[in-house]
């Protein structure tokens, strides 16, 4: 390692802009419905603040409780103990796809 190299520094792997965004959401995991809230969001992921986060690799559906709810398919990518979980998101329903894109467009303009 040369001078200035920091082995503990993580490489930034995000390619989509991330926006601060607060919204309540419901996590549909099997027959259970858990509650959480978003801390930030991007086109391919978000951070969910939750008391009891799931484990890395767990898949679930999340529903953002907005004026028009948005359903997202999520997979846990990382855990922050005591804070929540970072998840990847995909939108499989066409009506949710449009709502999600509209949300991201508004956030990109407002700089939230």
C-alpha positions as a printed NumPy array, in Angstrom:
array([[  0.   ,   0.   ,   0.   ],
       [  1.237,   3.434,  -0.85 ],
       [  0.976,   6.539,   1.229],
       [ -2.598,   7.712,   1.561],
       [ -4.128,   4.255,   1.082],
       [ -6.722,   3.453,   3.727],
       [ -7.588,  -0.252,   3.945],
       [-10.635,   0.415,   6.135],
       [-12.184,   2.787,   3.578],
       [-15.031,   1.163,   1.676],
       [-15.288,   1.62 ,  -2.033],
       [-18.378,   3.566,  -3.   ],
       [-20.455,   1.237,  -5.167],
       [-23.533,   3.381,  -5.677],
       [-24.18 ,   4.603,  -9.203],
       [-27.514,   6.34 ,  -8.69 ],
       [-27.875,   9.66 ,  -6.856],
       [-29.202,   9.257,  -3.333],
       [-31.753,  11.669,  -1.85 ],
       [-32.711,  12.292,   1.761],
       [-36.286,  11.141,   1.963],
       [-38.509,  10.451,   4.959],
       [-41.6  ,   8.307,   4.581],
       [-43.25 ,   5.577,   6.589],
       [-43.388,   2.148,   5.03 ],
       [-44.798,  -1.295,   5.66 ],
       [-42.623,  -4.362,   5.204],
       [-44.578,  -7.394,   4.02 ],
       [-42.482, -10.386,   5.027],
       [-44.412, -13.649,   4.78 ],
       [-47.584, -13.204,   6.783],
       [-46.016, -10.535,   9.009],
       [-46.306,  -6.794,   8.456],
       [-43.448,  -4.81 ,  10.004],
       [-43.108,  -1.033,  10.15 ],
       [-40.189,   1.209,   9.359],
       [-39.31 ,   4.499,   7.706],
       [-36.982,   5.573,   4.952],
       [-33.865,   7.643,   5.595],
       [-32.759,   8.001,   1.985],
       [-33.687,   6.62 ,  -1.409],
       [-32.265,   6.181,  -4.919],
       [-33.295,   4.499,  -8.157],
       [-31.798,   1.201,  -7.   ],
       [-31.92 ,   1.252,  -3.202],
       [-32.885,   2.848,   0.066],
       [-32.075,   2.783,   3.75 ],
       [-34.883,   1.65 ,   6.033],
       [-34.81 ,   2.594,   9.703],
       [-36.308,  -0.321,  11.611],
       [-36.107,  -1.567,  15.191],
       [-35.711,  -5.188,  14.088],
       [-34.035,  -5.289,  10.673],
       [-34.074,  -8.507,   8.675],
       [-30.832, -10.276,   7.715],
       [-28.557,  -9.804,   4.708],
       [-30.106, -11.572,   1.722],
       [-33.693, -11.468,   3.037],
       [-36.288, -10.525,   0.422],
       [-39.548,  -8.714,   1.102],
       [-42.103,  -6.336,  -0.349],
       [-42.229,  -2.79 ,   0.98 ],
       [-45.062,  -0.337,   0.565],
       [-44.223,   3.353,   0.839],
       [-47.196,   5.008,   2.495],
       [-47.529,   8.06 ,   0.268],
       [-50.663,   9.712,  -1.142],
       [-50.524,   6.948,  -3.753],
       [-48.733,   3.939,  -2.188],
       [-45.69 ,   2.583,  -4.029],
       [-44.869,  -1.13 ,  -3.831],
       [-41.198,  -2.103,  -4.034],
       [-39.484,  -5.505,  -4.071],
       [-36.478,  -5.333,  -1.739],
       [-33.424,  -7.387,  -0.797],
       [-31.33 ,  -6.606,   2.271],
       [-27.748,  -5.71 ,   1.301],
       [-26.36 ,  -4.482,   4.607],
       [-27.301,  -4.002,   8.246],
       [-26.486,  -1.126,  10.582],
       [-27.116,  -2.606,  14.05 ],
       [-29.488,  -0.457,  16.062],
       [-30.317,   1.691,  13.009],
       [-31.778,  -0.383,  10.191],
       [-30.894,  -1.88 ,   6.821],
       [-29.741,  -0.876,   3.378],
       [-31.748,  -2.591,   0.656],
       [-31.763,  -2.864,  -3.107],
       [-35.1  ,  -2.109,  -4.734],
       [-36.889,  -3.211,  -7.862],
       [-40.312,  -2.171,  -9.083],
       [-42.249,  -4.956, -10.771],
       [-45.697,  -3.391, -11.122],
       [-46.18 ,  -0.835, -13.894],
       [-48.32 ,   1.524, -11.792],
       [-45.699,   1.526,  -9.021],
       [-42.915,   2.003, -11.6  ],
       [-44.441,   5.308, -12.769],
       [-45.087,   6.518,  -9.212],
       [-41.523,   5.616,  -8.173],
       [-39.995,   7.406, -11.171],
       [-42.181,  10.462, -10.48 ],
       [-41.008,  10.473,  -6.848],
       [-37.34 ,  10.322,  -7.893],
       [-37.908,  13.115, -10.439],
       [-39.411,  15.383,  -7.772],
       [-36.552,  14.596,  -5.362],
       [-33.931,  15.338,  -8.021],
       [-35.455,  18.77 ,  -8.685],
       [-35.98 ,  19.727,  -5.037],
       [-32.563,  18.397,  -4.021],
       [-34.   ,  16.611,  -1.015]])
